[in-house]
Amino acid sequence: MNAAPLRFLKAVFWPLTIWTSLTHFEEHPADDYVERTFPIAATAVAFWLSVAVLAWLTLNASTAGVVSSDAGDVAFRITNRNDALSGVLSVFAPAIYIAGLWLFTAREERFSR
């Protein structure tokens, strides 16, 4: 039986710890294991994809442009091209994390080792 702090850390870091549970295929009947692990793995893939796209948008979506006037003044303007996509991913990434956390803890409670 895992200690409470270890179970808590496994639950908090579920996007990372779920991948180690995929190494236990031979210990379980295929249908039972796939039924309880595949939704969490799919949620982890969705979470990592949304985090990767959000990070890429944060790092690469800004453009700098030079703005000049007739008086000879020069200024730089930085704009964000993907405000809508960044906003949507900023909502969905935490939502996917919470859904995965719920799935992971439900599986750990129901099928403890």
N, C-alpha and C positions, 0 to 999 in steps of 0.2 A: 504494500500500500504506500502510495506516495505521500510525503508530508504536505501539509497545507501550503507552505510557501512555495514548494516546488510545483504543486498543482496550479497555484496562482500564476507563477511565472510561465508555465507551459500554456496556460489559457491566454495570458496577455500577449505572448509572442506566438500565437497560433499560426500566423502566416509563415513562420519559419519552422515550427515544430511539427506541423502537419506532414511535411515531406519525410520525416523520419518514420512516421507510422506506415508509410507506403512500403517499407521494407519487410512488413510482417504478413505478406500475402499467403505464404505457405502455412501459417498457423491457424487460418480461419477458413471456413467454407466460402467459396467464391461469391455466392449471391449475398450472403450476410455481410461480408466485408465490404463489397462494392456498394451495397445499399447504404451503409452508414459512413463510408469514407469519401465516396465520389462527390457528394454535394459540398463537402468541406473543401476538397481539392479544387473543385470548380470555382468556389468562392475565393479561394486563395489566388488562383490564376487571375480572376477578375480584379481582385484587389491589387495585385502587383502590376497588372496592365494599367489600371487607372492611376496608380502612383507614378509609374514610369512616364505615362503621357503627361500627367500634371507636372512632373519635374521637367520634362522636355519643354513643355509650353512655358514654364516659368523661366527657364534659362534661354530659350531661343525665340520667343514670340515678340520680344520688344524690338522695335526698329528705331534707329536714330536718324533724324533728318536735319538738314541745315535750313534754317529759315532766315532769309535776309530781307531787308527793307530798302526802300529808296534812299534812306538817309545813310546807308552803309552799315547799319547795325547787323550783327550776325548773332543768331541764337540757335541753340540745339533744342530739338523737340523729340522726346521719346514717347512713342505710342505703343500700346499693347494691341495687337491685331486680333487676339482670340479671347476677348473678355467673356463671351457666352460659353465657350467650351471650358474655359478655366472655372467659371462659376458652377457649371454642371458637375464637373469632376470634383470640385471642392465639396459638393454636397454628397455625391455618390461614393467617393472613397471612404469617408467615415461611416456611411450607411452600410457599405459592403463589409467593412471591418466589424461593425457591431453584429451584423447578421452572421458572419463567420465565427465570431466569438460565442454567440448563442448556440450555433450548431456544434461547435467544438466542445463547449461545456456540457451540452445535452448528451453528446456521445460519450464523453468521459464519465458522466454520472450513470448512464444506462449500461455501458459496457466497460466497467472498470476492470483493470487487470489484476 
